[in-house]
Amino acid sequence: MASLRDLKKDINYVLGDIIEAVYIWELSNPDKDIQKSGAIIDEAIDTFDDLIAKVNDKSVDNRKKHLKGVNQELEDRGRALIEKINKLG
């Protein structure tokens, strides 16, 4: 596990890239309904808030294991959001 700062940057970059991909999809498909894409953006923002809160939680017993779990959760939730973007079609 890299530093705490790197984990926070990863969370920011991954979810920022997902939001950017949704905006690109919306610009590429102006005739499509954007309610579903807006929901993906909202979910990405909620995921960001949730993961940052978990990273900043200092009350856990095994901090290293906790942060590895946060990193894994970022990967899982990021993949799920990307799948939703791909299904917008």
Secondary structure, 3 states (H helix, E strand, C coil): CCCHHHHHHHHHHHHHHHHHHHHHHHHHCCCCCCHHHHHHHHHHHHHHHHHHHHHHCCCCCCHHHHHHHHHHHHHHHHHHHHHHHHCCC
